[in-house]
Amino acid sequence: MPHSRTVSEVRVNKNTNWLNAQGAWLWYLGLIALSWLAFSAIMGPGLAWTYVHLLHGVVTFYLMHWIKGSPIEEDQGMWDGHTFWEQLDDGEQGTRTRKFLAVVPLVLFLLATHGSDFRQQPLLLNLVLVVALLVAKTPGMHGVRLFGINKY
């Protein structure tokens, strides 16, 4: 007979669990839209998407794929060796939240490259950033530290 887990045995990671809450994705997309509105007030709408994409990429790479551990005291160091992305959905790959967070940088890349004049926007920088973000999110990169960078 299979062993069923009791409520006390289920690990809940408060550091990442908020992304599964109702409205979290809408809040995230709302922040992106507000960023675009702020940038588009001082530049063209296409170039604003480029700056939103670059800002989003740098911030999310740092927060999701660089910083390790959890600021939640109750975790007692359980997640100290894991990035936010590795903690997400208890490391399970292919969840709805992971797919959503992988699609957002791709859509921003498409908006940035399609929406502006190619002579005005840094296409190579946009491409390098989206590739870095998408590669970091692949299952094969789970727990991998390239060249020992960010190992400790």
N, C-alpha and C positions, 0 to 999 in steps of 0.2 A: 504494500500500500504506500503510495507516494506521500512524502512528508509535506504538509502545507505549512506555510510560514504564518506566524501570528503577527499581529499588528506591531508588537514590540520588536520583532526581528527584521522588519522592513526598514531599510536605511533611507532616510529622506535627507537629501542634500539641500539645505536651505539656501546655499549659495547659488544654485542653478535652478532650483525648483520653481522659482517665480516665473520663468519663461513658459511654463506650462499653464499658468493662470490665464483665466479668461481676460482678454483685453491687452495682454502683454505684447503681442505681435502688433496690434493696432497702435499702441503707445510707441513702439520702436519705429514703425513706419511714419508715425506722426512727427517724431523727432527728425527723421530724414527729410520729410516735407517742409518742416519749419526751417531746417538748415538751407534747403534749396530756396525758400522764400527770402531768407536773409541774404544769401549770395546773389540772387537775381535782382535784388534791390539796387545793387551796385555794379552789376555787369549783365551781359546778355544771358538769356535763359539756358542756352546750350553750354556756354562756358561755366555757368553756375553748377550744372550737373557734373562737370569735370572736377570742380573744387569739392563738391559734396562727395563724389566718389573717392577722391584722394584723402580727404579728411576722414571719411567713414572707414576707409581701408587701413589707414595708419592707426586710428583709435581702436578699431576692432581687433586688428592683429595684436596690438599691445595687450588689450584687456582679455582676449580670448585665447591667444596662443603663446603669450610670453609670461605673464604673471602666473605664478603657481601658488597653490594653497587656497585657503578659504578664510575670510575674515570672521566667520561665525565661531564663537568660542565653544559652543557645544560639540563641534566637530572634533575637538581634541587632537588636532593634527592628522586626522584620517586622510585628508586630501592634500597634505603638504607637498607631495611630489608630483601633483597633477595640475595641469592648466585648467582653466575654465572649460575649454572645449572637451578635454578628457573627462571632466567631472559630469558634463552634461548628460542627462538621462542615464546616469550610472555607467557611462562608457558604452552603452548600447548603440550600435551603428544603425543608420537608416531610419531613424525616428522622424516624425513629422517636424519636430522642432529643428533637428539637424538639417533636414532638407530645406526648410525655410531659410535658415541662417546661411546656407550655401548658395541659395538662389539670389538672395538680396545683393551681394556684391557683383554677381554676374549681370543682373538687371541694371544696376547702377553703372557698370562698365558700358553696357549697350546704350543707355541713355546719354552717357558722357561722350561716347564716340560718335553716335548718330546725331546728337543734338547740336553739335558745334562744328565750326569750320576746322578742318584738319590742320590748317596752317596756324591756328590759334591755340590748339590744345596739345598737351604733351602725350601723344599716342603711346609712345614707348613706355613712359612712366605708368600710364593707365594699364597697359598690358602686363607689365612686370608685377604691378600690385595685384591685379585680379588673379594672375597665375599663382602668385605666392599665397594668396588667401585660399584659393581653391585646393591647391596641393596640401596646404596645412590641414584642411578639413577632410582629406581622404582617410579611409580606414587604415591604410598602410602606414600612415604617419602617426597613428595613435601611440603615444609614449616615446616616439623617436626624437632624439636630440641630434641634429645634424652637426657633425664635427665636434661634438661635445659642448656646443654652445647652449647655454641655459640648462646645463645638466644639474647644477646644484641650486 
